[in-house]
Amino acid sequence: MENLLIDALTWLLKLMSFRSKKEKQKLQRAIEYIDDSLKHLKCLINHETSNESDMEYSHAHLKTAHFNIFPILGKVLTGQDCNIIRQSLMSGRIYYHAVKYGKVSDEDIKRDYEERFYLIANNIYNSNTFRHNSNEKVLRELVKDNRVVSGDERKVVLDEIKATCLEDISRIETLRDKYKSQQVLILSPD
């Protein structure tokens, strides 16, 4: 009887170890996806040191990430955290268009920005969860009001958008670090 109990307990511990290892792997893949998205967002806001093909690739990645965050990360991160990451990546897409064209004429960005604008305008998340930068008005003017940035104001406007992007990067990094710390807490024989 005692051997049967020990065998059952051993089997249960192996099962728990297997499950925790799988959870740790899923969380690691999610963290890697977030890191990759951050890399692309940083590439766009550091456009002075990035080449054209890297910028194009990073912009395409952020556009794809906007649609794929929930299918890729939704089973690992909370829905709210996925949405915050998704909305934070939005500023990079706007920055790209401001740098390249001086305006945002892409209908996909205009449609996608509506969601971010709605969250901010209606205070869906509290200010600790999704605090918007005072330069958010510049994003809104570019996207919703079809503002064209040219000449003397270009550098100032780009700096204001960049400040919003940097805050969005910080928000994503905070969420990533939260999940990294959870990864350490998952029981594993490793």
Backbone as a chain_set.jsonl record, in Angstrom:
{"seq": "MENLLIDALTWLLKLMSFRSKKEKQKLQRAIEYIDDSLKHLKCLINHETSNESDMEYSHAHLKTAHFNIFPILGKVLTGQDCNIIRQSLMSGRIYYHAVKYGKVSDEDIKRDYEERFYLIANNIYNSNTFRHNSNEKVLRELVKDNRVVSGDERKVVLDEIKATCLEDISRIETLRDKYKSQQVLILSPD", "coords": {"N": [[0.807, -1.188, 0.0], [1.931, 1.227, 0.795], [3.918, 1.564, -1.146], [2.341, 1.911, -3.388], [1.134, 4.365, -2.832], [3.393, 6.02, -2.818], [4.197, 5.701, -5.504], [1.983, 6.851, -6.8], [2.156, 9.459, -5.853], [4.649, 10.182, -6.906], [4.064, 9.992, -9.634], [2.152, 12.046, -9.814], [3.721, 14.291, -9.176], [5.473, 14.263, -11.373], [3.665, 14.779, -13.425], [2.798, 17.354, -12.702], [5.231, 18.69, -12.975], [5.689, 18.378, -15.709], [3.514, 19.833, -16.767], [4.07, 22.406, -15.737], [6.456, 22.917, -16.998], [5.641, 23.081, -19.655], [3.967, 25.333, -19.477], [5.865, 27.238, -18.822], [7.393, 27.242, -21.162], [5.493, 28.215, -23.022], [5.08, 30.766, -21.991], [7.646, 31.785, -22.318], [7.851, 31.869, -25.117], [5.917, 33.824, -25.62], [7.083, 36.045, -24.373], [9.34, 36.308, -25.986], [8.085, 37.015, -28.394], [7.017, 39.499, -27.686], [9.427, 40.864, -27.185], [10.48, 40.834, -29.777], [8.603, 42.42, -31.124], [9.008, 44.822, -29.758], [11.615, 45.345, -30.593], [11.183, 45.95, -33.285], [9.549, 48.202, -33.073], [11.313, 49.969, -31.846], [13.194, 50.147, -33.872], [11.792, 51.651, -35.762], [11.388, 54.122, -34.415], [13.95, 54.946, -34.15], [14.76, 55.873, -36.629], [16.75, 57.316, -37.879], [19.085, 55.862, -37.689], [18.446, 53.522, -38.888], [18.124, 51.454, -41.79], [16.364, 51.749, -44.949], [15.084, 49.323, -45.785], [14.958, 47.859, -43.404], [13.275, 49.517, -41.963], [10.909, 49.325, -43.464], [10.358, 46.598, -43.163], [10.027, 46.455, -40.384], [7.793, 48.101, -40.038], [5.883, 46.596, -41.43], [5.877, 44.351, -39.792], [4.806, 45.398, -37.375], [2.272, 46.079, -38.227], [1.217, 43.57, -38.844], [1.444, 42.427, -36.316], [-0.444, 43.881, -34.948], [-2.822, 42.686, -35.683], [-2.373, 40.06, -34.967], [-1.799, 39.754, -32.277], [-3.713, 38.831, -30.322], [-4.375, 36.126, -31.226], [-1.805, 34.981, -30.998], [-0.722, 35.625, -28.454], [-2.861, 35.518, -26.743], [-3.614, 33.234, -25.254], [-1.81, 33.112, -23.298], [-1.133, 35.61, -22.127], [-3.095, 38.077, -20.363], [-6.243, 39.221, -21.664], [-6.567, 41.984, -21.475], [-3.889, 42.858, -21.184], [-2.832, 42.02, -23.638], [-4.295, 43.691, -25.329], [-3.397, 46.205, -24.499], [-0.7, 46.091, -25.248], [-1.041, 45.829, -27.983], [-2.348, 48.266, -28.641], [-0.334, 49.996, -27.89], [1.673, 49.472, -29.721], [0.634, 50.708, -31.893], [1.333, 53.436, -32.061], [3.874, 53.42, -33.171], [3.414, 52.706, -35.806], [2.088, 54.962, -36.707], [4.085, 56.855, -36.352], [5.959, 55.976, -38.225], [4.63, 56.592, -40.665], [4.457, 59.363, -40.403], [7.152, 60.09, -40.477], [7.939, 59.107, -42.987], [6.02, 60.087, -44.89], [4.938, 62.442, -43.917], [2.346, 62.593, -43.219], [-0.682, 60.767, -42.418], [-2.168, 58.621, -44.385], [-3.03, 56.115, -44.754], [-5.632, 53.928, -44.782], [-6.013, 51.654, -43.204], [-4.528, 52.197, -40.888], [-5.925, 54.413, -39.957], [-8.395, 53.243, -39.35], [-7.588, 51.325, -37.456], [-6.539, 52.995, -35.501], [-8.769, 54.162, -34.432], [-9.72, 52.502, -32.412], [-7.752, 52.764, -30.39], [-8.024, 55.498, -29.877], [-10.668, 55.538, -28.945], [-10.411, 54.056, -26.559], [-8.829, 55.794, -25.038], [-10.263, 58.251, -25.087], [-12.598, 57.537, -23.785], [-11.765, 56.701, -21.349], [-11.303, 53.936, -20.792], [-9.336, 52.222, -19.74], [-7.751, 52.657, -16.595], [-5.644, 55.449, -15.593], [-3.211, 54.478, -14.672], [-2.945, 52.057, -15.918], [-3.14, 52.49, -18.715], [-1.873, 55.065, -19.444], [-2.164, 58.014, -21.178], [-0.023, 59.971, -23.162], [0.654, 63.478, -23.187], [1.132, 64.23, -25.725], [-0.491, 62.766, -27.287], [-2.467, 64.043, -28.637], [-1.261, 64.918, -30.953], [-0.954, 62.578, -32.435], [-3.651, 62.01, -32.817], [-4.415, 64.25, -34.345], [-2.939, 63.825, -36.683], [-3.985, 61.389, -37.608], [-6.875, 61.361, -37.324], [-7.651, 63.972, -38.018], [-6.398, 64.395, -40.37], [-3.995, 65.85, -40.6], [-1.188, 67.409, -42.128], [2.253, 67.261, -41.945], [4.877, 69.379, -42.334], [7.884, 71.074, -43.426], [9.053, 73.535, -41.199], [7.79, 72.719, -38.819], [8.048, 69.998, -38.748], [10.192, 68.571, -37.385], [9.598, 69.131, -34.695], [7.038, 68.001, -34.402], [7.588, 65.312, -35.0], [9.281, 64.74, -32.854], [7.45, 64.966, -30.762], [5.691, 62.854, -31.342], [7.495, 60.792, -31.131], [8.03, 60.903, -28.392], [5.615, 59.935, -27.398], [5.736, 57.351, -28.456], [7.972, 56.38, -27.059], [6.956, 56.31, -24.467], [5.007, 54.38, -24.874], [6.647, 52.209, -25.464], [7.876, 51.888, -22.99], [5.642, 51.122, -21.49], [5.037, 48.632, -22.664], [7.398, 47.264, -22.075], [7.211, 47.157, -19.293], [4.998, 45.45, -18.965], [6.076, 43.16, -20.187], [8.174, 42.603, -18.406], [6.699, 41.994, -16.15], [5.591, 39.533, -16.898], [7.912, 38.101, -17.278], [8.803, 37.889, -14.66], [6.791, 36.283, -13.643], [7.378, 33.983, -14.971], [9.582, 33.013, -13.666], [8.44, 32.195, -11.328], [6.994, 29.929, -11.956], [6.743, 26.595, -11.195], [9.284, 24.312, -11.748], [11.396, 21.603, -12.699], [13.802, 22.444, -13.64]], "CA": [[0.0, 0.0, 0.0], [2.816, 2.374, 0.887], [4.555, 1.716, -2.456], [1.316, 2.432, -4.29], [1.0, 5.772, -2.504], [4.619, 6.677, -3.293], [4.116, 5.713, -6.963], [0.959, 7.834, -7.18], [2.713, 10.771, -5.561], [5.703, 10.393, -7.907], [3.386, 10.245, -10.901], [1.533, 13.365, -9.704], [4.804, 15.28, -9.258], [5.939, 14.279, -12.766], [2.621, 15.445, -14.201], [2.882, 18.784, -12.39], [6.472, 19.176, -13.552], [5.474, 18.44, -17.156], [2.605, 20.962, -17.032], [4.738, 23.674, -15.453], [7.457, 23.108, -18.041], [4.893, 23.531, -20.836], [3.546, 26.704, -19.204], [7.07, 28.06, -18.879], [7.746, 27.365, -22.577], [4.523, 29.116, -23.656], [5.37, 32.108, -21.513], [8.905, 32.199, -22.939], [7.541, 32.245, -26.511], [5.199, 35.101, -25.567], [8.077, 37.07, -24.052], [10.151, 36.488, -27.199], [7.259, 37.746, -29.353], [6.984, 40.88, -27.212], [10.763, 41.416, -27.439], [10.604, 41.052, -31.219], [7.779, 43.59, -31.45], [9.728, 45.987, -29.237], [12.761, 45.582, -31.478], [10.69, 46.607, -34.494], [9.086, 49.535, -32.699], [12.519, 50.771, -31.616], [13.781, 50.384, -35.191], [11.061, 52.749, -36.396], [11.601, 55.419, -33.772], [15.355, 55.293, -34.376], [14.845, 55.817, -38.091], [17.992, 57.939, -38.351], [20.142, 54.843, -37.732], [17.913, 52.326, -39.542], [18.055, 51.594, -43.242], [15.007, 51.749, -45.506], [14.481, 47.987, -45.794], [14.641, 47.519, -42.016], [12.088, 50.306, -41.593], [9.747, 48.727, -44.14], [10.092, 45.314, -42.525], [9.519, 46.717, -39.032], [6.428, 48.612, -40.171], [5.039, 45.449, -41.793], [5.755, 43.509, -38.602], [3.874, 46.016, -36.425], [0.927, 45.976, -38.8], [0.825, 42.172, -38.647], [1.304, 42.211, -34.869], [-1.711, 44.492, -34.524], [-3.89, 41.718, -35.909], [-2.016, 38.731, -34.464], [-1.5, 39.723, -30.834], [-4.638, 37.966, -29.577], [-4.175, 34.7, -31.522], [-0.488, 34.499, -30.592], [-0.466, 35.805, -27.026], [-4.105, 35.489, -26.001], [-3.749, 32.097, -24.341], [-0.748, 33.209, -22.305], [-1.302, 36.885, -21.449], [-4.501, 38.451, -20.191], [-6.797, 39.965, -22.789], [-6.274, 43.404, -21.264], [-2.474, 43.089, -21.478], [-2.689, 41.895, -25.096], [-4.847, 44.894, -25.943], [-2.506, 47.325, -24.187], [0.469, 45.94, -26.124], [-1.535, 46.093, -29.337], [-2.571, 49.702, -28.798], [0.951, 50.671, -27.735], [2.406, 49.325, -30.985], [-0.026, 51.58, -32.869], [2.048, 54.707, -32.201], [5.001, 53.206, -34.081], [2.896, 52.724, -37.181], [1.815, 56.361, -37.027], [5.392, 57.516, -36.454], [6.523, 55.581, -39.523], [3.992, 57.386, -41.724], [4.833, 60.765, -40.212], [8.532, 60.227, -40.946], [8.055, 58.819, -44.417], [5.134, 60.856, -45.764], [4.501, 63.688, -43.304], [0.905, 62.489, -42.965], [-1.189, 59.4, -42.332], [-3.26, 58.459, -45.341], [-3.344, 54.688, -44.79], [-6.961, 53.681, -44.197], [-5.885, 50.645, -42.15], [-4.084, 52.866, -39.665], [-7.041, 55.237, -39.477], [-9.385, 52.339, -38.753], [-6.984, 50.724, -36.264], [-6.347, 54.026, -34.481], [-10.071, 54.441, -33.811], [-9.806, 51.723, -31.181], [-6.895, 53.423, -29.39], [-8.664, 56.772, -29.543], [-11.856, 55.228, -28.146], [-9.958, 53.667, -25.216], [-8.33, 56.977, -24.341], [-11.338, 59.241, -24.953], [-13.624, 57.048, -22.862], [-11.098, 56.245, -20.114], [-11.594, 52.507, -20.616], [-8.346, 51.76, -18.77], [-7.369, 53.755, -15.713], [-4.418, 56.12, -16.029], [-2.04, 53.655, -14.35], [-2.886, 50.95, -16.868], [-2.879, 52.992, -20.068], [-1.783, 56.526, -19.332], [-1.797, 58.592, -22.468], [0.916, 61.067, -23.164], [0.026, 64.733, -23.619], [1.341, 64.339, -27.167], [-1.482, 61.932, -27.979], [-3.23, 64.931, -29.529], [-0.557, 64.975, -32.233], [-1.358, 61.37, -33.15], [-5.05, 62.192, -33.213], [-4.466, 65.235, -35.435], [-2.423, 63.196, -37.9], [-4.832, 60.295, -38.069], [-8.296, 61.695, -37.424], [-7.867, 65.284, -38.637], [-5.641, 64.404, -41.636], [-2.967, 66.895, -40.567], [0.031, 67.178, -42.894], [3.386, 67.87, -41.253], [5.926, 69.717, -43.297], [8.749, 72.217, -43.155], [9.616, 73.896, -39.896], [7.147, 72.012, -37.71], [8.267, 68.552, -38.889], [11.034, 68.032, -36.318], [8.872, 69.253, -33.422], [5.951, 67.014, -34.405], [8.201, 63.986, -34.899], [9.749, 64.588, -31.473], [6.27, 64.74, -29.919], [5.226, 61.484, -31.594], [8.523, 59.909, -30.57], [7.814, 60.867, -26.939], [4.5, 59.007, -27.184], [6.257, 56.004, -28.74], [8.844, 55.972, -25.945], [6.091, 55.941, -23.356], [4.401, 53.102, -25.24], [7.698, 51.195, -25.29], [8.006, 51.678, -21.545], [4.46, 50.372, -21.058], [5.207, 47.247, -23.127], [8.498, 46.671, -21.299], [6.694, 46.874, -17.952], [4.194, 44.226, -19.074], [6.995, 42.049, -20.447], [8.885, 42.291, -17.163], [5.731, 41.333, -15.263], [5.49, 38.136, -17.314], [9.204, 37.467, -17.006], [8.846, 37.531, -13.236], [5.895, 35.138, -13.472], [8.061, 32.818, -15.516], [10.472, 32.516, -12.608], [7.626, 31.596, -10.276], [6.426, 28.654, -12.382], [7.518, 25.47, -10.666], [9.889, 23.51, -12.785], [12.569, 20.904, -12.18], [15.031, 23.04, -14.191]], "C": [[0.856, 1.26, 0.0], [3.508, 2.633, -0.453], [3.582, 2.304, -3.473], [1.125, 3.932, -4.071], [2.208, 6.57, -3.005], [4.605, 6.765, -4.813], [3.109, 6.755, -7.458], [1.473, 9.254, -6.973], [3.812, 11.126, -6.57], [5.09, 10.731, -9.255], [2.762, 11.644, -10.918], [2.587, 14.47, -9.82], [5.351, 15.387, -10.686], [4.942, 15.014, -13.659], [2.666, 16.957, -13.967], [4.131, 19.398, -13.001], [6.336, 19.338, -15.06], [4.608, 19.643, -17.517], [3.305, 22.296, -16.807], [5.81, 23.963, -16.497], [6.803, 23.616, -19.32], [4.455, 24.983, -20.664], [4.733, 27.657, -19.323], [7.499, 28.277, -20.336], [6.796, 28.311, -23.302], [4.801, 30.562, -23.249], [6.657, 32.638, -22.14], [8.671, 32.618, -24.392], [6.812, 33.583, -26.566], [6.17, 36.254, -25.297], [8.957, 37.349, -25.265], [9.38, 37.27, -28.266], [7.177, 39.226, -28.97], [8.329, 41.552, -27.482], [10.956, 41.728, -28.919], [9.796, 42.276, -31.65], [8.434, 44.877, -30.947], [10.911, 46.349, -30.125], [12.306, 46.344, -32.728], [10.179, 48.02, -34.211], [10.284, 50.464, -32.49], [13.234, 51.079, -32.935], [13.111, 51.58, -35.855], [11.348, 54.087, -35.73], [13.06, 55.856, -33.831], [15.651, 55.279, -35.867], [16.132, 56.423, -38.638], [19.103, 56.904, -38.505], [19.689, 53.552, -38.413], [17.905, 52.535, -41.056], [16.612, 51.399, -43.716], [14.348, 50.373, -45.448], [14.127, 47.519, -44.379], [13.382, 48.257, -41.552], [10.831, 49.695, -42.209], [9.353, 47.411, -43.465], [9.482, 45.511, -41.13], [8.087, 47.235, -39.082], [5.473, 47.465, -40.509], [4.832, 44.534, -40.588], [4.738, 44.096, -37.62], [2.439, 45.954, -36.933], [0.39, 44.556, -38.598], [0.582, 41.896, -37.161], [-0.011, 42.786, -34.361], [-2.868, 43.503, -34.651], [-3.625, 40.37, -35.244], [-1.748, 38.645, -32.973], [-2.406, 38.741, -30.098], [-4.466, 36.489, -29.942], [-2.841, 34.152, -31.002], [-0.305, 34.54, -29.074], [-1.695, 35.602, -26.144], [-4.276, 34.341, -25.028], [-2.714, 32.144, -23.222], [-0.899, 34.478, -21.467], [-2.789, 37.157, -21.249], [-4.964, 39.223, -21.424], [-6.497, 41.449, -22.681], [-4.822, 43.706, -21.611], [-2.199, 42.971, -22.975], [-3.166, 43.174, -25.78], [-3.963, 46.113, -25.686], [-1.26, 47.261, -25.067], [0.077, 46.321, -27.551], [-1.71, 47.597, -29.58], [-1.267, 50.49, -28.672], [1.788, 50.571, -29.008], [1.862, 50.263, -32.067], [0.757, 52.865, -33.107], [3.243, 54.58, -33.149], [4.582, 53.242, -35.541], [2.62, 54.165, -37.622], [3.124, 57.119, -37.215], [6.038, 57.216, -37.806], [5.943, 56.439, -40.646], [4.341, 58.866, -41.61], [6.247, 61.024, -40.728], [8.586, 60.126, -42.464], [7.243, 59.77, -45.302], [4.726, 62.22, -45.202], [3.012, 63.713, -43.003], [0.533, 61.014, -42.841], [-2.39, 59.298, -43.27], [-3.697, 56.996, -45.466], [-4.662, 54.436, -44.062], [-6.922, 52.626, -43.095], [-5.476, 51.287, -40.825], [-5.217, 53.709, -39.092], [-8.089, 54.382, -38.777], [-8.848, 51.743, -37.443], [-6.811, 51.745, -35.136], [-7.654, 54.351, -33.763], [-10.213, 53.72, -32.471], [-8.979, 52.358, -30.066], [-7.544, 54.727, -28.933], [-9.882, 56.552, -28.649], [-11.457, 54.878, -26.705], [-9.533, 54.878, -24.399], [-9.464, 57.961, -24.072], [-12.377, 58.824, -23.924], [-13.053, 56.485, -21.56], [-11.404, 54.787, -19.794], [-10.623, 51.886, -19.607], [-7.993, 52.932, -17.868], [-5.996, 54.297, -16.117], [-3.155, 55.354, -15.653], [-1.858, 52.537, -15.36], [-2.518, 51.418, -18.269], [-2.917, 54.512, -20.015], [-1.391, 57.085, -20.687], [-0.946, 59.832, -22.266], [0.198, 62.33, -23.631], [0.207, 64.95, -25.122], [0.393, 63.447, -27.96], [-2.302, 62.77, -28.953], [-2.574, 65.035, -30.897], [-0.907, 63.747, -33.072], [-2.779, 61.521, -33.68], [-5.159, 63.158, -34.393], [-3.979, 64.627, -36.757], [-3.41, 62.183, -38.474], [-6.266, 60.755, -38.313], [-8.557, 63.005, -38.172], [-7.096, 65.449, -39.947], [-4.605, 65.531, -41.723], [-1.761, 66.457, -41.393], [1.143, 67.959, -42.207], [4.48, 68.14, -42.277], [6.79, 70.847, -42.763], [9.231, 72.339, -41.739], [9.039, 73.082, -38.742], [7.461, 70.514, -37.694], [9.061, 67.964, -37.719], [10.303, 68.052, -34.975], [7.786, 68.178, -33.329], [6.519, 65.606, -34.278], [8.717, 63.727, -33.484], [8.583, 64.309, -30.523], [5.723, 63.32, -30.101], [6.217, 60.49, -30.998], [8.374, 59.796, -29.05], [6.668, 59.918, -26.592], [4.963, 57.572, -27.408], [7.136, 55.506, -27.598], [8.031, 55.587, -24.717], [5.411, 54.597, -23.628], [5.403, 51.959, -25.093], [7.851, 50.87, -23.811], [6.848, 50.849, -21.01], [4.6, 48.897, -21.443], [6.3, 46.559, -22.317], [8.055, 46.325, -19.878], [5.859, 45.598, -17.957], [5.084, 43.008, -19.315], [7.704, 41.629, -19.172], [7.97, 41.603, -16.154], [5.645, 39.843, -15.615], [6.812, 37.4, -17.145], [9.29, 37.045, -15.546], [7.905, 36.371, -12.938], [6.554, 33.851, -13.949], [8.979, 32.192, -14.459], [9.67, 31.768, -11.552], [7.008, 30.264, -10.658], [7.32, 27.526, -11.894], [8.037, 24.626, -11.811], [11.118, 22.81, -12.207], [13.873, 21.503, -12.673], [15.638, 24.018, -13.234]], "O": [[0.557, 2.231, -0.695], [3.668, 3.786, -0.854], [3.973, 3.107, -4.321], [0.971, 4.683, -5.034], [2.055, 7.663, -3.549], [4.965, 7.805, -5.366], [3.371, 7.459, -8.433], [1.256, 10.136, -7.804], [3.882, 12.266, -7.032], [5.544, 11.648, -9.939], [2.838, 12.345, -11.927], [2.36, 15.474, -10.494], [5.657, 16.484, -11.151], [5.333, 15.779, -14.541], [2.582, 17.742, -14.911], [4.083, 20.524, -13.496], [6.813, 20.321, -15.627], [4.918, 20.384, -18.45], [3.148, 23.22, -17.606], [6.048, 25.121, -16.843], [7.352, 24.487, -19.995], [4.559, 25.777, -21.6], [4.605, 28.754, -19.867], [7.92, 29.375, -20.699], [7.237, 29.126, -24.112], [4.757, 31.468, -24.081], [6.743, 33.823, -22.459], [9.233, 33.614, -24.847], [7.062, 34.388, -27.462], [6.08, 37.309, -25.923], [9.283, 38.504, -25.541], [9.963, 38.099, -28.965], [7.26, 40.1, -29.833], [8.369, 42.687, -27.957], [11.525, 42.761, -29.273], [10.267, 43.078, -32.457], [8.414, 45.899, -31.634], [11.171, 47.526, -30.376], [12.977, 47.277, -33.168], [10.362, 48.925, -35.025], [10.258, 51.618, -32.917], [13.813, 52.154, -33.091], [13.785, 52.425, -36.444], [11.534, 55.09, -36.42], [13.367, 57.023, -33.585], [16.665, 54.739, -36.308], [16.558, 56.08, -39.74], [19.972, 57.054, -39.364], [20.459, 52.596, -38.505], [17.705, 53.65, -41.54], [15.757, 50.937, -42.96], [13.173, 50.268, -45.096], [13.108, 46.856, -44.182], [12.54, 47.7, -40.848], [9.807, 49.567, -41.539], [8.174, 47.147, -43.228], [8.539, 44.815, -40.751], [7.259, 46.85, -38.257], [4.384, 47.372, -39.942], [3.739, 44.003, -40.387], [3.9, 43.367, -37.091], [1.503, 45.796, -36.15], [-0.768, 44.376, -38.221], [-0.374, 41.21, -36.8], [-0.62, 42.236, -33.444], [-3.779, 43.49, -33.824], [-4.563, 39.616, -34.986], [-1.492, 37.556, -32.457], [-1.922, 37.909, -29.332], [-4.413, 35.657, -29.037], [-2.761, 32.988, -30.609], [0.212, 33.592, -28.483], [-1.571, 35.523, -24.922], [-5.023, 34.47, -24.058], [-2.737, 31.318, -22.309], [-0.804, 34.429, -20.241], [-3.635, 36.535, -21.892], [-4.15, 39.809, -22.138], [-6.205, 42.101, -23.684], [-4.546, 44.71, -22.268], [-1.412, 43.745, -23.52], [-2.518, 43.675, -26.699], [-3.802, 46.959, -26.565], [-0.815, 48.289, -25.577], [0.798, 47.052, -28.23], [-1.272, 48.125, -30.602], [-1.122, 51.545, -29.289], [2.534, 51.496, -29.332], [2.555, 50.571, -33.036], [0.837, 53.335, -34.242], [3.582, 55.533, -33.852], [5.306, 53.746, -36.399], [2.885, 54.537, -38.765], [3.252, 57.929, -38.133], [6.597, 58.107, -38.446], [6.686, 56.954, -41.483], [4.501, 59.545, -42.625], [6.507, 62.057, -41.345], [9.2, 60.955, -43.135], [7.726, 60.208, -46.346], [4.221, 63.064, -45.941], [2.476, 64.738, -42.58], [1.342, 60.13, -43.125], [-3.47, 59.815, -42.987], [-4.632, 56.685, -46.204], [-4.782, 54.702, -42.866], [-7.71, 52.69, -42.152], [-6.018, 50.954, -39.771], [-5.441, 53.716, -37.881], [-8.607, 54.763, -37.727], [-9.568, 51.669, -36.447], [-6.922, 51.402, -33.959], [-7.638, 54.772, -32.606], [-10.761, 54.269, -31.515], [-9.445, 52.478, -28.933], [-7.601, 55.015, -27.737], [-10.098, 57.304, -27.699], [-12.082, 55.343, -25.752], [-9.842, 54.976, -23.211], [-9.609, 58.451, -22.952], [-12.971, 59.676, -23.262], [-13.77, 55.869, -20.771], [-11.727, 54.448, -18.655], [-11.03, 51.123, -18.731], [-7.942, 54.075, -18.323], [-5.277, 53.667, -16.892], [-2.112, 55.57, -16.271], [-0.732, 52.117, -15.627], [-1.679, 50.809, -18.931], [-3.862, 55.149, -20.479], [-0.392, 56.668, -21.272], [-1.135, 60.613, -21.334], [-0.765, 62.249, -24.392], [-0.493, 65.767, -25.72], [0.479, 63.39, -29.187], [-2.774, 62.266, -29.972], [-3.264, 65.222, -31.899], [-1.132, 63.859, -34.277], [-3.068, 61.203, -34.833], [-5.914, 62.908, -35.333], [-4.547, 64.892, -37.816], [-3.634, 62.135, -39.683], [-6.805, 60.555, -39.401], [-9.561, 63.136, -38.873], [-7.134, 66.514, -40.562], [-4.375, 66.092, -42.794], [-1.362, 65.293, -41.365], [1.005, 69.149, -41.922], [4.936, 67.241, -42.984], [6.454, 71.49, -41.767], [9.746, 71.389, -41.148], [9.75, 72.79, -37.781], [7.161, 69.836, -36.711], [8.645, 66.967, -37.129], [10.385, 67.093, -34.208], [7.638, 67.526, -32.295], [5.985, 64.79, -33.526], [8.599, 62.613, -32.975], [8.712, 63.514, -29.592], [5.341, 62.666, -29.13], [5.823, 59.471, -30.431], [8.57, 58.72, -28.484], [6.742, 59.184, -25.607], [4.618, 56.679, -26.634], [7.053, 54.34, -27.213], [8.381, 54.644, -24.008], [5.258, 53.778, -22.722], [5.046, 50.869, -24.648], [7.945, 49.702, -23.433], [7.047, 49.971, -20.17], [4.312, 48.015, -20.634], [6.148, 45.404, -21.918], [8.479, 45.311, -19.324], [5.99, 44.761, -17.063], [4.873, 41.952, -18.719], [7.823, 40.438, -18.886], [8.408, 40.736, -15.397], [5.628, 38.994, -14.724], [6.821, 36.195, -16.895], [9.793, 35.966, -15.235], [8.196, 35.554, -12.065], [6.318, 32.774, -13.402], [9.116, 30.97, -14.392], [10.166, 30.816, -10.95], [6.541, 29.532, -9.786], [8.522, 27.518, -12.158], [7.296, 24.277, -12.73], [11.798, 23.351, -11.336], [14.944, 21.13, -12.193], [16.674, 24.613, -13.532]]}, "num_chains": 1, "name": "protein.A"}
